[in-house]
């Protein structure tokens, strides 16, 4: 098992739209394409314009396959395009791939 820590930096003023798109649409596409969402967070103290998601995959090949399927899903493309008619919602996305240590409770 590997984990992807995804940090989305939201364009100033676009947080409500980014949260709505994630909650109402992207969560369903994650489920449709078998992407396991461990959790999604915002900072209580820290940078307020970020969404942090922890996603789980079997391995790197599984991650690549599932992200490719999601990114080529015509329904997702249409929703993403419509949600960005007034400009992008995300300024930057940072992805970190994490592999648990042998002694980690999360495997």
C-alpha positions in Angstrom: 0.0 0.0 0.0 1.1 3.5 -0.8 -0.4 6.8 0.1 -0.6 10.0 -1.9 -0.6 13.3 0.1 -2.2 15.8 -2.2 -2.1 19.5 -1.3 -4.3 21.8 -3.4 -3.6 25.5 -3.1 -6.9 27.2 -3.8 -7.0 30.5 -5.9 -7.9 33.4 -3.5 -11.6 33.9 -3.4 -12.4 30.4 -4.9 -12.5 28.3 -1.8 -16.3 27.9 -1.8 -16.3 26.6 -5.4 -13.3 24.3 -4.7 -15.0 22.7 -1.7 -18.3 22.4 -3.6 -16.6 20.7 -6.6 -14.8 18.3 -4.3 -17.7 17.4 -2.1 -20.5 17.2 -4.8 -18.5 15.8 -7.7 -14.9 14.7 -7.2 -15.7 12.5 -4.2 -18.1 10.5 -6.5 -15.5 10.2 -9.2 -12.9 9.0 -6.7 -15.3 6.2 -5.7 -16.2 5.4 -9.3 -12.5 5.0 -10.2 -11.6 3.1 -7.0 -9.5 5.8 -5.5 -9.6 5.3 -1.7 -9.9 8.6 0.2 -8.4 8.2 3.7 -9.3 11.7 4.6 -9.5 15.3 3.5 -8.5 18.2 5.7 -8.3 22.0 5.9 -5.9 23.7 8.3 -7.3 24.8 11.7 -4.1 26.7 12.2 -1.9 27.4 9.2 -2.5 28.1 5.5 -6.2 28.7 5.1 -6.3 28.3 1.3 -5.3 24.7 1.1 -7.1 21.4 0.9 -5.1 18.3 2.0 -6.2 14.9 0.9 -4.7 11.5 1.8 -5.4 8.9 -0.9 -4.5 5.1 -0.8 -3.4 2.9 -3.6 -2.1 -0.6 -3.9 1.1 0.6 -5.6 2.4 3.2 -8.1 1.0 1.3 -11.1 -2.5 1.2 -9.4 -2.2 5.0 -8.7 -1.2 5.8 -12.3 -4.0 3.7 -13.8 -6.7 5.1 -11.5 -5.7 8.8 -12.0 -5.5 8.2 -15.8 -9.0 6.8 -15.8 -10.3 9.7 -13.8 -8.6 12.3 -15.9 -10.0 10.8 -19.1 -13.5 10.4 -17.7 -15.7 12.6 -20.0 -18.2 13.4 -17.3 -15.4 14.6 -15.0 -13.9 16.7 -17.8 -17.2 18.4 -18.4 -17.7 19.2 -14.7 -14.1 20.4 -14.2 -14.5 22.6 -17.4 -17.8 24.1 -16.2 -16.5 24.7 -12.7 -13.6 26.7 -14.2 -15.5 28.9 -16.6 -14.5 31.9 -14.5 -10.9 30.8 -14.1 -9.1 27.9 -12.4 -10.0 27.0 -8.8 -6.5 25.7 -8.0 -3.3 27.7 -8.2 -1.0 24.7 -7.5 -1.2 21.0 -6.6 1.6 19.3 -4.8 1.7 15.5 -4.6 3.9 13.4 -2.3 3.9 9.6 -2.4 4.3 8.0 1.0 5.2 4.4 1.8 4.6 3.2 5.3 7.5 2.0 7.4 7.3 -1.6 8.6 6.3 -0.4 12.1 3.6 2.1 10.9 0.0 1.3 12.1 -1.1 2.3 8.6 0.0 -0.3 6.1 
